[in-house]
């Protein structure tokens, strides 16, 4: 999520969203997940790698994204794997501790 604030006296509104997560710490799961989703990561393989790293750190949103990628519901080069997707969904539910 982004909040965009543009004051009336600003001469221009410059989009800086692509570089917002460039300096993510490698141990910050939330930042890695958001960077992967921002489109700034560029290639699908890099987005998958970022989500895998975030998922390994317990980021349930990244687990869900990877599960959907394994089901071919998201564009990726990951093979169709129902068992891996189910495992990721179960782990995401357990980690998120939501009903």
Backbone as ProteinMPNN parsed JSONL, in Angstrom:
{"seq_chain_A": "XXXXXXXXXXXXXXXXXXXXXXXXXXXXXXXXXXXXXXXXXXXXXXXXXXXXXXXXXXXXXXXXXXXXXXXXXXXXXXXXXXXXXXXXXXXXXXXXXXX", "coords_chain_A": {"N_chain_A": [[0.838, -1.173, 0.0], [0.438, 2.222, -0.724], [0.671, 5.598, 0.241], [-0.021, 8.485, -1.335], [1.01, 11.717, -1.361], [0.457, 14.853, -2.488], [1.258, 18.053, -2.656], [-0.282, 21.183, -3.308], [1.479, 23.236, -4.026], [3.617, 22.006, -5.17], [5.762, 21.604, -7.923], [5.805, 19.47, -9.647], [4.71, 16.068, -9.965], [6.358, 13.414, -9.176], [6.901, 10.059, -9.95], [8.102, 7.858, -7.731], [7.9, 5.297, -7.006], [9.012, 2.921, -8.033], [11.631, 2.719, -7.078], [11.361, 2.465, -4.4], [11.739, 0.215, -2.709], [14.325, -0.589, -3.118], [16.487, -0.713, -1.381], [16.151, -2.829, 0.41], [16.624, -4.655, 3.358], [18.268, -7.776, 3.529], [17.179, -9.467, 5.4], [14.618, -8.685, 5.94], [11.535, -9.597, 5.728], [8.988, -8.497, 5.079], [9.646, -6.208, 3.577], [11.032, -7.404, 1.408], [8.963, -8.92, 0.264], [7.149, -6.912, -0.476], [8.744, -5.506, -2.256], [9.058, -7.417, -4.266], [6.422, -7.51, -5.185], [6.104, -4.969, -6.179], [6.892, -4.664, -8.769], [9.274, -3.597, -9.437], [11.325, -5.339, -9.209], [11.681, -6.523, -11.595], [12.354, -9.078, -13.505], [10.548, -12.209, -13.699], [11.808, -14.393, -12.464], [13.396, -13.16, -10.524], [11.427, -11.974, -8.94], [10.151, -14.276, -7.976], [12.283, -15.398, -6.519], [12.628, -13.443, -4.517], [10.145, -13.635, -3.203], [10.359, -16.3, -2.338], [12.49, -16.096, -0.526], [11.328, -14.352, 1.362], [9.172, -15.941, 2.171], [10.5, -18.068, 3.394], [11.294, -16.759, 5.648], [8.972, -16.564, 6.992], [6.87, -15.055, 5.948], [3.611, -14.86, 5.307], [2.061, -13.827, 3.186], [3.778, -13.982, 1.002], [4.048, -16.722, 0.851], [1.489, -17.426, 0.009], [1.446, -16.172, -2.509], [3.447, -17.675, -3.816], [2.272, -20.214, -3.704], [0.058, -19.801, -5.376], [1.463, -19.331, -7.716], [2.611, -21.848, -8.128], [0.322, -23.177, -8.805], [-0.132, -22.234, -11.251], [-1.65, -19.929, -11.403], [-0.62, -17.479, -11.269], [1.661, -15.632, -13.28], [4.582, -17.394, -13.939], [7.664, -19.273, -14.002], [7.534, -21.548, -12.603], [6.95, -25.03, -12.021], [3.827, -26.788, -12.472], [2.472, -27.773, -9.504], [0.648, -29.335, -7.351], [0.884, -30.417, -4.777], [3.011, -28.98, -3.588], [1.881, -26.43, -3.647], [-0.344, -26.815, -1.946], [0.986, -27.393, 0.433], [2.304, -24.95, 0.896], [0.07, -23.258, 1.209], [-1.05, -24.361, 3.574], [1.046, -23.887, 5.381], [1.122, -21.082, 5.301], [-1.342, -20.439, 6.45], [-0.957, -21.458, 9.02], [1.188, -19.89, 9.927], [0.157, -17.297, 9.773], [-1.831, -17.309, 11.648], [-4.586, -16.82, 11.524], [-8.183, -17.069, 11.362]], "CA_chain_A": [[0.0, 0.0, 0.0], [1.157, 3.491, -0.773], [-0.061, 6.842, 0.405], [0.594, 9.502, -2.181], [0.667, 13.067, -0.935], [0.929, 15.826, -3.469], [0.847, 19.37, -2.21], [-0.62, 22.08, -4.413], [2.573, 24.102, -4.441], [4.677, 21.221, -5.81], [5.831, 21.852, -9.358], [5.593, 18.239, -10.406], [4.448, 14.855, -9.189], [7.302, 12.448, -9.716], [6.671, 8.692, -9.491], [9.312, 7.256, -7.176], [7.498, 4.014, -6.447], [9.865, 1.821, -8.493], [12.846, 2.625, -6.286], [11.001, 2.532, -2.991], [12.215, -0.925, -1.926], [15.632, -1.008, -3.625], [17.448, -0.894, -0.295], [15.619, -3.771, 1.392], [17.565, -5.499, 4.086], [18.018, -9.159, 3.121], [16.466, -10.196, 6.444], [13.336, -8.013, 6.158], [10.575, -10.34, 4.908], [7.948, -7.604, 4.572], [10.231, -5.375, 2.528], [11.297, -8.252, 0.243], [7.68, -9.264, -0.342], [6.607, -5.715, -1.121], [9.616, -5.221, -3.401], [8.688, -8.374, -5.315], [5.103, -7.131, -5.713], [6.098, -3.614, -6.737], [7.247, -4.679, -10.183], [10.618, -3.05, -9.604], [12.283, -6.444, -9.261], [11.936, -6.766, -13.014], [12.068, -10.38, -14.094], [9.774, -13.148, -12.889], [12.703, -15.209, -11.643], [13.793, -12.345, -9.372], [10.251, -11.842, -8.073], [9.984, -15.569, -7.31], [13.368, -15.518, -5.539], [12.323, -12.556, -3.39], [9.034, -14.241, -2.452], [10.869, -17.495, -1.661], [13.257, -15.639, 0.642], [10.381, -13.828, 2.349], [8.401, -17.079, 2.683], [11.384, -18.79, 4.318], [11.347, -15.977, 6.89], [7.665, -16.622, 7.63], [5.926, -14.09, 5.365], [2.491, -15.638, 4.779], [1.626, -13.283, 1.893], [4.672, -14.543, -0.01], [3.69, -18.137, 0.719], [0.273, -17.465, -0.813], [1.845, -15.841, -3.89], [4.152, -18.827, -4.368], [1.284, -21.282, -3.908], [-0.691, -19.461, -6.59], [2.374, -19.514, -8.849], [2.712, -23.295, -8.357], [-0.937, -23.603, -9.428], [-0.186, -21.514, -12.535], [-2.617, -18.83, -11.316], [0.196, -16.277, -11.448], [2.699, -15.916, -14.273], [5.891, -17.785, -13.417], [8.252, -20.435, -14.65], [7.452, -22.669, -11.674], [6.147, -26.136, -12.555], [2.544, -27.055, -11.827], [2.739, -28.684, -8.392], [-0.461, -29.207, -6.408], [1.348, -30.735, -3.425], [3.79, -27.839, -3.089], [0.926, -25.34, -3.411], [-1.114, -27.14, -0.741], [1.897, -27.249, 1.567], [2.501, -23.516, 1.126], [-1.175, -22.714, 1.759], [-1.161, -24.787, 4.975], [2.057, -23.167, 6.163], [0.701, -19.677, 5.388], [-2.428, -20.366, 7.433], [-0.369, -21.693, 10.345], [2.032, -18.748, 10.293], [-0.66, -16.087, 9.921], [-2.691, -17.497, 12.823], [-5.895, -16.21, 11.289], [-9.197, -18.12, 11.171]], "C_chain_A": [[0.88, 1.232, 0.0], [0.184, 4.618, -0.466], [0.678, 7.872, -0.422], [0.093, 10.859, -1.722], [1.276, 14.03, -1.941], [0.383, 17.177, -3.049], [0.661, 20.284, -3.412], [0.526, 22.947, -4.885], [3.736, 23.331, -5.079], [4.619, 21.44, -7.314], [5.562, 20.625, -10.197], [5.303, 17.09, -9.446], [5.279, 13.748, -9.818], [7.046, 11.068, -9.107], [7.989, 8.083, -9.029], [9.03, 5.86, -6.625], [8.417, 2.868, -6.853], [11.114, 1.66, -7.635], [12.609, 2.541, -4.796], [11.633, 1.418, -2.152], [13.594, -1.41, -2.369], [16.626, -1.333, -2.519], [16.928, -1.821, 0.797], [16.753, -4.525, 2.071], [17.256, -6.951, 3.729], [17.289, -9.988, 4.174], [15.125, -9.553, 6.796], [12.29, -8.618, 5.221], [9.509, -9.434, 4.303], [8.471, -6.765, 3.416], [10.49, -6.192, 1.263], [10.011, -8.6, -0.493], [7.086, -8.073, -1.089], [7.441, -5.32, -2.338], [9.276, -6.149, -4.565], [7.372, -7.976, -5.976], [5.093, -5.78, -6.409], [6.379, -3.58, -8.235], [8.648, -4.167, -10.438], [11.664, -4.149, -9.705], [12.583, -6.846, -10.7], [11.477, -8.124, -13.484], [11.319, -11.289, -13.127], [10.663, -13.969, -11.964], [13.146, -14.448, -10.394], [12.623, -12.167, -8.412], [10.007, -13.138, -7.302], [11.042, -15.735, -6.22], [13.092, -14.666, -4.299], [11.189, -13.125, -2.542], [9.488, -15.508, -1.728], [11.663, -17.111, -0.418], [12.329, -15.141, 1.743], [9.568, -14.96, 2.975], [9.229, -17.888, 3.68], [11.51, -18.076, 5.654], [9.985, -15.906, 7.571], [6.632, -15.652, 7.098], [4.789, -14.841, 4.675], [2.015, -15.125, 3.42], [2.496, -13.823, 0.758], [4.399, -16.029, -0.218], [2.47, -18.302, -0.177], [0.617, -17.175, -2.271], [2.539, -17.03, -4.545], [3.199, -19.99, -4.622], [0.484, -21.029, -5.176], [0.174, -19.625, -7.836], [2.535, -21.002, -9.169], [1.433, -23.867, -8.966], [-1.128, -22.98, -10.807], [-1.294, -20.46, -12.563], [-1.93, -17.477, -11.391], [1.272, -16.601, -12.475], [4.036, -16.243, -13.598], [6.411, -18.965, -14.229], [8.25, -21.646, -13.722], [6.583, -23.772, -12.274], [4.821, -26.261, -11.806], [2.77, -28.113, -10.752], [1.679, -28.47, -7.316], [-0.013, -29.46, -4.971], [2.134, -29.579, -2.812], [2.862, -26.666, -2.769], [0.138, -25.586, -2.129], [-0.263, -26.963, 0.51], [2.115, -25.778, 1.916], [1.247, -22.865, 1.704], [-1.313, -23.088, 3.238], [-0.172, -24.033, 5.865], [1.67, -21.699, 6.348], [-0.398, -19.503, 6.424], [-1.866, -20.528, 8.841], [0.433, -20.491, 10.828], [1.198, -17.507, 10.574], [-1.53, -16.13, 11.168], [-4.006, -16.737, 12.701], [-6.914, -17.321, 11.071], [-9.393, -18.483, 9.714]], "O_chain_A": [[1.929, 1.271, 0.643], [-0.979, 4.585, -0.87], [1.872, 8.1, -0.224], [-1.112, 11.112, -1.699], [2.479, 14.002, -2.199], [-0.826, 17.406, -3.087], [1.369, 20.163, -4.412], [0.544, 23.357, -6.045], [4.73, 23.935, -5.483], [3.538, 21.457, -7.904], [5.133, 20.738, -11.345], [5.624, 17.156, -8.26], [4.929, 13.215, -10.871], [6.981, 10.929, -7.886], [8.882, 7.825, -9.837], [9.831, 5.31, -5.869], [8.585, 1.925, -6.081], [11.606, 0.542, -7.485], [13.558, 2.544, -4.012], [12.021, 1.653, -1.007], [13.992, -2.525, -2.031], [17.521, -2.155, -2.717], [17.227, -1.625, 1.975], [17.706, -4.968, 1.43], [16.085, -7.318, 3.634], [16.828, -11.091, 3.881], [14.558, -9.85, 7.847], [12.171, -8.208, 4.067], [9.161, -9.589, 3.132], [7.804, -6.63, 2.391], [10.199, -5.728, 0.161], [9.968, -8.579, -1.723], [6.581, -8.217, -2.202], [6.898, -4.851, -3.338], [9.213, -5.713, -5.715], [7.227, -8.093, -7.193], [4.163, -5.48, -7.157], [6.127, -2.57, -8.893], [9.158, -4.293, -11.551], [12.759, -3.926, -10.223], [13.623, -7.441, -10.981], [10.308, -8.295, -13.83], [11.435, -11.16, -11.909], [10.308, -14.213, -10.81], [13.257, -15.038, -9.319], [12.81, -12.207, -7.196], [9.693, -13.105, -6.112], [10.724, -16.169, -5.113], [13.297, -15.115, -3.171], [11.257, -13.104, -1.313], [9.042, -15.764, -0.609], [11.518, -17.74, 0.63], [12.518, -15.466, 2.915], [9.305, -14.942, 4.178], [8.707, -18.341, 4.699], [11.796, -18.702, 6.675], [9.847, -15.262, 8.611], [5.605, -15.444, 7.743], [4.974, -15.393, 3.591], [1.602, -15.924, 2.58], [1.992, -14.09, -0.333], [4.506, -16.533, -1.335], [2.42, -19.202, -1.016], [0.13, -17.86, -3.17], [2.254, -17.358, -5.696], [3.306, -20.673, -5.641], [0.259, -21.948, -5.963], [-0.324, -20.013, -8.893], [2.589, -21.382, -10.339], [1.466, -24.934, -9.58], [-2.159, -23.175, -11.449], [-1.818, -20.137, -13.63], [-2.586, -16.449, -11.557], [1.748, -17.735, -12.531], [4.546, -15.464, -12.792], [5.692, -19.564, -15.029], [8.888, -22.657, -14.017], [5.597, -23.489, -12.954], [4.719, -25.879, -10.64], [3.209, -29.223, -11.053], [1.781, -27.565, -6.487], [-0.48, -28.791, -4.049], [1.937, -29.241, -1.644], [3.031, -25.991, -1.753], [-0.031, -24.677, -1.317], [-0.734, -26.447, 1.523], [2.11, -25.404, 3.089], [1.342, -22.016, 2.59], [-1.651, -22.24, 4.063], [-0.516, -23.599, 6.964], [1.866, -21.135, 7.424], [-0.392, -18.537, 7.187], [-2.265, -19.805, 9.755], [0.366, -20.121, 12.0], [1.493, -16.751, 11.5], [-1.921, -15.084, 11.687], [-4.469, -16.1, 13.647], [-6.545, -18.412, 10.635], [-10.21, -19.348, 9.398]]}, "name": "protein", "num_of_chains": 1, "seq": "XXXXXXXXXXXXXXXXXXXXXXXXXXXXXXXXXXXXXXXXXXXXXXXXXXXXXXXXXXXXXXXXXXXXXXXXXXXXXXXXXXXXXXXXXXXXXXXXXXX"}
